[in-house]
């Protein structure tokens, strides 16, 4: 950064004064302003708008000064952002830069990871967190986030499952929309990623290929993108993978025909990091020039860090291999986003004010509340939680309990370990207000290969009334490039837990991880299990709030929790089988060495009270295609504490022209009730939601009988039915 800063005065001294459309066209609308500016640009400047430059490039200031970049990536300080923007605004046309960063779950204040937020089943929360994240980042000059990731997460081996909303298409659609709306409300440009099918890579291996039937793409993988586009997403990132034999970065059929055509996406497509260069490794481009040409003609508008647009596009246009009209289209899309996001009109944030905007009490309070609403109580035998006054000494065990940095998770933006509250700190703080002693033993380090600390941990647990054991996976074993072939606790943590259980003292297991883990050998031996995910900056306080009952858990699993990696990929909405599971017959849908069902079903989650469903009724037993299904049920809090229930409606098409899922989530509603309170809950779903795509893309809703269930997860509920008297058929969408 030092060399970069030294170059700034010289560049500013020789730059032309701010002029062109940045001053002249402010009275027009976005389209006219874009066309006015585009008409002033040289071909070189148009191509410049299609290039991201990294600040680690020594010549970045010169590139920006001559209009050779439309965006930057990797800026680490508010002053650095301000400096590079000042250079851009002093260039011939004064076009400001998009300054990009992975603001995935916060900026300096880190909220729970997206998969954890999806566990809340609360779109208002997702929208709020995106907006708060954006506002904190914008104060430092970051105006473009590479989020939300809307890939479907149906394989727990895939490290990037932690960045999305899980396995269900309805929940993914709703979270996509909410996050885009949140970023947009703050004024930040958003990016839907990765188009498309990246979550379906072979064996969950990052950067591998995917084979996904056309109708499955439309039924499962396209909808979250459609939802985000409808909400106003500014950019879409192409995937790093090969889909059905075609690299995503060179896939014209999907990037241009589907995304920009069918979906009417008006923003711009950006490549993933150096993925244009990857076309050479994938064997579809002989050299950088061909890679640049194929990506541009496929519909990739902006190059992230391959360098091939900068090196080859000008020559490709002059040689007639890339039409200038395609360059105009790409530049028009990028400039449109810049105008819509106010980059030309809004003043650059004062870098001296960025620190005051970070980690404010409002942000910390939001992070704490979000974490409590995102943690899933998987098991709570004999109501061990919340802790009562009878527990006078608590043993806390595990390296992850004391490591605040681990709970930040991957893609930590500008988050810092020193800002985070560890689980141990949170428990100690809360325990001190209640006169409860807390003893701590690490047990083993983060790799957990050395068992020499096990004896001390056992001693601490034996000397306590109850223990909180924090196990899981270090944060670098989740996220991009973190595919796992096994899903157990990292290292020898399972051996440690075995010894702690053997003491006979009650154990509360807190899991910190970015995916479901294989806990089959412990699931029936540990009375209470809390899935904390990577809870963010205030994670320690949030865990303490739940353990001691200041808050009650209300989150639900957005993924099916497998018993073994051998079940993966596993998801609740599998297609119906001709030989469904039957315990008395070998020749049915099952394993010979494992129960057929998951450890915990999709939608599962407990709280500190008990809910009862009664009075279920299908209000509309027969509807036409233009109507909606309405069901109602009485929900009663039958326990002694306040609680929140997520009422879920699942539907199955009984007879169709194609095999359909055993059930699909079609509606959900969070309901807060006080002890003894009853409320009539009504769920409504338009008939158009009960359809599917055929291979050619046609969307159909077929008349006939449908079964439905209302309950607390995908494996249980009160059953009913309705009939659809007429159908729908329309073209690809």
N, C-alpha and C positions, 0 to 999 in steps of 0.2 A: 504493500500500500504506500510505502514511503516514496518509491519511484513515481508512482501514479500522482501523488500530491505535488511533487516537484515540477511536473510537467504542466500543471494547470495554469499558472500565471502566464506562461509564454503563449499558450493556446488562446487564452482569453484576450491577450493583448493584440493578436493579429486577426481575431475573428471579426466578421462583418457584424454590424448592428442588427438587432432583432427586427425582422420585417416579415414580408410575405403574408400568407394566409393567417398566421397566428395573430396578426393585428387586423387585417383587412376584412376577414370573412365572418366576424363574430355575430353579425346580425342575421345570418342565414341559418337554416336548419342543418342537421348533420350531413345529409346527402349533398346539399349544395356546397357546404364548406369542404367536404371531402373532394368533390369534383374540382372546385376552385384550386385547392392545394395540389391535387394530382396534376392539373394542367400546368403548374409551375415547375414541376419536377423533371429532372433529367432521368434517363433510364438508369443511370448509376445510382441516383438517389432513391428511385423506386425500389431497386434491388436492395439497397441499404436497409430499407424498412423491413425487409424479410430476413434479417440476420440478427441473431443474439450474440453479443460479445461478452466474454467473461472478464471480470476485472483483474484476473490473474494474468491476462494478456498484457504484455508490456506496452503494446501500441494501442491499447483500448482508448485512451484520450484522443489520439490522432484520428482513429477510426470514427469516433463519435463526432469529432469536430468537422469532418468532411461529409457528414451525413451517411456514413457507411454502416450504421447499426440502427435498428429500430427498438432494440431492447437490450438490457443487461441482466446478468445473473451472477450471484455470488457476492454481492456487496454486503459487508459486515458491519458498517457503521452508518448512522444517520448523516454524519458529515461527508462520508464517501458518496452516499446517494446524492446529497445536495451538490457536491462538487461536479459529479458527472452530468447531472441534469443542467447545471449552469453552462457547461460546455455545449450540451445539446441545444439549449435555448439560444446560445450565441452563434450557432451555425447559420449557414446561408438562409435556410428556411425556418429556423427556430422550432423544429419539430421535437417535442419532448419525448423522452424514452419511457417505455414500459420497463419497470424495474421488478424483476420476478424473483420469487422465493417460494419454497414449499411451506406456506402457512397452512398447515394441515390440521392442527389441533391447538392453535395458539401461536403467539409470536414470542414475547418475553414471558408472559404468563401462560403456562401450558394447562390446557384443559384435558379431560380424558381423551384417549384415542377415539377415532370415529367409530370403530366397532363397539366400544363401550358406550358412546353416546347413542348409537342405534339400540343398545340394550334398554335404554330408557323408554323406547317406543313413544318418544315425546318430540314431535316435530317443532313445537315452539321452542324447546330447549336447544335443538340443533340450530335453528335459525338465530337464536340469541347468541350462542357461542360463536358462530361464524361472524356475526356482526361485531362482537366484541374483539375477536381476533383481528379482524380487518382494521378496526379503528386504532388498535394499538400498533399495528404494523404501519398503517398510513402515516402515523405521527413520526415515523422514522423514514418516510419517503418510499416505502415499498408499496407499489400500487397494483401489483398483479400476483395472484397466488396460483400455484399449480395444484389446485384443489377445487371441488371435491373429487376423490376417486370414487367412481360409481361402478367399477367392475364387480361382478357377482362373486361372492366369496363362499364357495361350496366345497372347498378342499382345505382342511386344516393344516396340511403340510405346507401350503403356500404361505410364505412369510407375509405377503402383502394383504392377507385377509384382514389384518388389523387396521388397515386404512379405509376399509369400506363399511357397508351397512349389513353385511352378512349374506345369507343364502336366499332370502325371500324377495321376490320381485316387487311386491306392493310396498314393503318397508323400504327397499332400495329406492323406488320411485319417490316416495314421500321424503326421504332423507336427502335425496339429490335436489329436489325442489327447494326444501327448506334451507339447505346450505347456500345454494346459489342466491336465494332471496336475501339471506343474511349478509353475504359478502356485498351484494349489490346495494343494499340499504346503506352500507357504510361508504360506498363509492369505490370499492375495489373490484378490479377485473378478475373474473373467476375462470377456471379451466376444468372442464369435464375430462376425465381420463380413466382408462386408456382405450381408445376406439380401435378395435372392439374384440371381445372374447379373451382378453388377457387373463381373466380369472379362470379360464378353462384350460390352461397349459397342461401338458402331459405330466402326470405324477406330481403336480404342484411345483414343478421346477421353474423358477424364474428364467425368462429368456428362451424357454423351450417353445415348441410349436403347439398349436391347438387344432383339433378337428371337431367342428361343431356344425350339425345340420342346419340348413337354412331356416327351417321353421323354428328351431330352438333359439337361433340368434334373435329372431323376431319376437318370440314369446318371452324370452328371458333376458337377453343381453342388451337389446336395443331400448327397452322401455325406460330405464333410468336415464339414458342420454336424452330421450325425447322429453322427459319430465324436466330435466335441467335446462334444455334448450327453451322449452316453453316458459321457464322461469326467468330467462334472460341471460344465460351463460354467454360469456364473451369469446371464449376460445375452447377448442377441443384438442386434446393431445392424442396423436396416433400411438398405437401400442408398439412395444418392442418385439412382439412375437410374430410368428408366421401363422396365418389362419387359413386352413384348408388349402395349403400350398402356396399362398400368396403373402409376402411380407406386408404387414399393415401399412408401413410407410410408403408402399408402392401400389396400394390397392385402390385403383380408381373407381371400381364398382361400388365400393363402400364409402370412401371418402368424398367422392364427387356425386355419384348417382344416388346413394342412399342418404348420406349425411347432409350434403348441401342441396340435394334435389328433393327427395321424399320428405326429409325432416325440415327442410327450408331453413337450415342453419345459416344465419347471416354473419356470424363472427368469422374468426380465422382459425385454421388448423395449424398447430405447432408440432414439430417432431419431438419425440422424446430425446434424451441426451444422446447425441451422436448417432441416432438411429438411421440417418440418411447414409452415413458411412457404413453402417451394418449391412446395407444392401449388397455391398461387395462380399462380405463374409458369408452372406446368405446365398450367394451364387446367382444373383439376378442382375448384377451390374459388374461390368468389367473393370471400371475405374471410377474416379470421383466425378468426372463429367457425366457419365451415364447415370450414376447414382443421383446426382442433382437433377438431371433431366427427368428421370422416372418419378422421383418424389414430387417435383413441381407439377408434372402433367397428371399425376394421380390426385393431386389436390392438397398437398402439404404447402401451406403458405409461408411458414416461417421455419428456419433451420436453427435448431438448438445445438450449437457447439460442434457440428461436424466440420465446419469451415468450407464445405463444398459449394454452397450457394455463393459465398463470397469469391471463391476461386474460379467458378465455372459458369455461373448463370449468364453473365454478360456475353461471353463468347457463344453460349448456346443460343441466345436470342439473336445475336448478329449472324449466326450461321443458319438461322431459320429453323432450328430444331425445337425451339420453345417459342411459341407466339408471344409477341409483346403484350397482346391482349390478356394473356394468362398472368403476366407480371402485373399488369394494371389491376386485374381482379384481386390478386393477392394483396397488393399494396392498398387497394381501396378497402379491403376488409380490415387490415391492420389499422389504418387511419380512422376508419369508422369507430372502432373500439376506443381509440385515443380521444376522439371528440366526444363520444357518448359518456365516457368516464371523466370528462372535464379536465383532461390533462393540459389542454391549451389554455383554459380559462382560470383554473384554480391556482393560487400561488403555491410555490414549493414550500413544504413544511419547514419551520425553523428547526434546524438540527439540535439547537440548545434546549428545545422544549421536549425532545423525545423521551428523555429519561423520566421526566415528571409524568408522562403519559403511561409509563410502564408500571406494572405491579401495583396499581392503585388499590385501595381498599375495596372498591367496587369490583375490580377484576378478581381479586383474591376471594371475595365472598362468592362470586359467580363460579369460580373454579371449585370451591369447596362444595357448594350446593350441587353442581353438576356431577361431581365425583360420587356423592352419596346417592344420587338418582341413577347412576350408571352401574353400580356394583350389584351383582346378582347373588342372592342368597340361595345356594343350591340345596342345602340340607341343614336342618336344625332340629335334630332329635331331642325330645324331652325339653324343648324350649331352653336350650343352653344359653342362647342369645335372646335378648340382651343381658349383659351382666347385671346381676342384682347385688344388693349389699352383702350377701353371704360370701362373696369372693373378695377376700382381704389381701391376697397376694397373687399377682399374675406373673407368669414367666413368659417372656417374649423370646422367640428363637428364630434364627435365620439371618443370613447376610442381607437378604433383600429387605429385612425390616429396618435396618439402620442406614441403608444406602438410598438417600433421597434422589440421587441422580438416576438410579435404575427406573424409578417410577415415572420419569419423564417420557420414556419410550422412544422409539425411533422418530425421525423427522421432527427434531426438537426446535427447529427454527433458531431463535436467539435465546432459548431457555438456558438457564444456568443452574448447575447443581446446588449452588449456595442459596438459591432463592427458594428451594423446595423444602417442604416439611416432611420428614421421614415418618414412616408408620410408628417406629419406636418413639420418636419425639411426640407425635400426636397422642399416643397411648399414655406416655408419661405425664403429659400436660393434663389430660382429662382425669387420669387416676389421682393426681395430686389434689384435685378439687374434691375428691371423694374419700381421701384418706386411705387409698389403696397403694400398697407397695408394688413396685415393678422391678423384676430382675431380668437381666438380658444375658443371653449367650448366643454367640454367632453360630456355633455348631460347626460350620465350615465356611471357607471363603467362597467367592462368587463362582469359581469353577467346581467347587465341592469335590475335589479328588482326594483330599486328605481327611481321614476320619479321626485324627487325634483330638479334635474338639468335641466329639460326640459325647464323651463321658461327662464333660462339663455341662452340656445341654441337658442330658438326662438328669443330672443332679439338680439343676435349676428347676426342671419340671417337677421332680419328686418333692421339692421343697415348696411348691406353689399349690394354690387351690385349683387353678385352671391355667392352661397355656394357650398362647397365640403363636402359631407356627407359620411363618411366612416363607413360602417356597414358590418356585416357578422357573422362569427362564430369564437370564440376563437380557437386557434390551437389544443388544446387537444380534441376538438370535431370533429377532422378529423384524418384520419390515422387508424392504427390498433386498434381494440376494440372500434371504434367510430361509430357504427351503429346508425342512427337516424330514428325515426318513423315519424317525421315531418321535413319539409325542409324549414321552415321560418327562419327569422332572430332570433338569440338567445335572450331570455329574452323579454323585451318590446321595443326593437329597432323599431319595426314596428309602435308603437304608437308615438315614437319620430319622425319618418319620416313623419307620417301623419300631425303632428303639424307644421313641417318645411315646408311642401308643402302648407299648408293652409296660410302661410304668403304671398303667391303670388310671392315670389322672385324665380328666376330660380335656380334649384337644379341640381348639378352633383352628381350622386350616384356612389361611388366607392365601389365595393363589394370585401371583402377579405374573401375567403373561399376556401375549398378544393373540392367543389362539386357545381353543379347548385343548387340554392335555389329557393324557391317559392316566386316570386316577382309579382305574378299576380295582386295584388291589387294596385301595383305601376307602372307597366310596361308602362301604357299609361298616367301616370300623372307626371312622371319625364322625362324631356327632354333629358338628357344625362345619360347613364349608362355604366360604365367601369368595366369589370370583371378583377380584378387584381390578382386573385388566392392568393397564398402565394408567394410573389415575391422575397423573399430572402434578402440578406445583403444590396443590393443597391436599394431595392424596392421603397424607398421614392424618391430618385432622379429620378428613372424611371417614376413614376407616374407624377412627376412635368414636366419631359421632354414631356410627352404626353399632359398634360393639357395645357401647354403653347406653344405647337407646335414646340419644338426643334426636336421632332421626331413625326412621324405619326403612328398611330396604323395599324397593318397589320395582326394580328392573327385571327384565325378562331376557332369556337367551335369544339373540338374533340368528343363532346357528344351532344346528343339531350337535349335541355333545357325544362323540363316539365312545364306545367302550375300548376300542383298540384301533390302531392305525390300519389294521386289516379291513376295517369297515369303510375307510375313506377312499373316495369321496362319498359322504352320506348326507342326505338332506330329507326333510320330511315329505316333500312333494314329489316323490318318485312316481313313475307311471304304474298304472295297475298291472298286475301280473295274472297270467292264466292259472298260476299255481301259488296263490297267496299262502302265507305261513300257516302251517298246521303242525302242532307239536307231535301228533301221532304218526305223521308220515315223513319219511326221509325225502320224498321227491316233491318238496315245496320250497318256497323262497326262504332259505335260512342258511346258517353255518352249522357245521357238525361240531365245532369246538367253541361256540360263542352264542349267547342268546341273540336273537335276531334284532331286538330293539336297541336304541341308543342308551347311553348312560343317563342322559337327561334329554327330554324332547325339546324341539324348537318351541319357544314361547314360555318355557318353564322358568319359574322364579317364585320364591317364598317371601313372606313378610312376617311381622310379629303378631299378626292377628289371623283370623280365619273367616273366609268368605263362603257364603252359601248362595247357590243359584236355585231359583224356583219360578213357577209361573211362566215357563217358556212358551212363546207363541209365535207362529209365523203369521204375521198380519196380512200378508199378500200371498195366499197359497197358489194363485194363478195370475200370471202377468204376461203382457205383450212385450215385444222387443223395445218399445218406447218407454216402458215403465221401469219400476225399481222394486226390488225385494226389500221388505221391511220386516224385521224380527224384533221382538222385545222380550225382556227377561227381568225378573226382580232380583236384584243383587243386595244381599244383606251382610253387614259386618257382624258376624256372630261372635267375635272375640272381645277382648277387653282393652284394646288399644286402637288408636287411629290407624288407618291403613289406606293404601291405594291398590286397587286391582286393575289389571289390564284385561278387559273383556275382549275376547277374540272370536271372530266369525270365520269359519272355514266352510268351503263349498266343494262339492264333487259333481261333475257331469256324469250321470249314470250310464247313458248310452250315447255314443258319438261316432263320427266317421273316422276318428283317430283315437288311439289309446290316450286317455287323459289321466292327470295326476290323481292319486288317491284322495287328496284334498289340497286346497289352496287357500291361503289367507286372503280374505276379501274385505275385511274391515276390522278395526280395533278402536277401542275407546278406553282411556284411563279415567277411573272413577275413584274419587276420594270420599271415604265414609268414616263417620265417627262410630264408636261402639254402639251396637244396637240399631244403627240407622239402616234403612232400606230405601233403595231408589229403583225406579223403573228405567231400565236402560234400553234405548232404541237404536238399532243399527240399520242403516239403509245402504243398498248397493244398486247402482244402475244395472239394468240387464245387459248393457253393452260390455260390462266387465267380465261376463261369463264366456267369452269367446277365446279363439286361438287362431294362429296363422297356419295356413297350409304351406306346402313346400314352395309354391310359386309366389307366396307373399300375401295372397288373399286372406282377409280377416273375416272369420265367420263366427256367428253365434247361432247355434243350432237349437231348434225347439225340442222340448222333451222334459224329462224329469231330472231334477237336481236334488241332491241331499245336502244338508247343512248341519253344522254343529256349532254351538256356542259354549265357550268354556274358558279355562285359564291357560291352556296350552294346546299344541297340535295333537296330543295323544288322548285327549279326554273331552267331554262336553255332552250337553244335552242335544239329542238329534231331532231333526225335523226334515221337511221336504217342501218343495214347491215345483210348479210346472211352468214352463215357458211355452206360450202358445204360438209364437211366431219368431222368426229368426232375423239375422242380419248378415249381409254379405257385402263387403266393400273391398276396394283395391288395397295395395300395399300401404302401410302406414307405420 
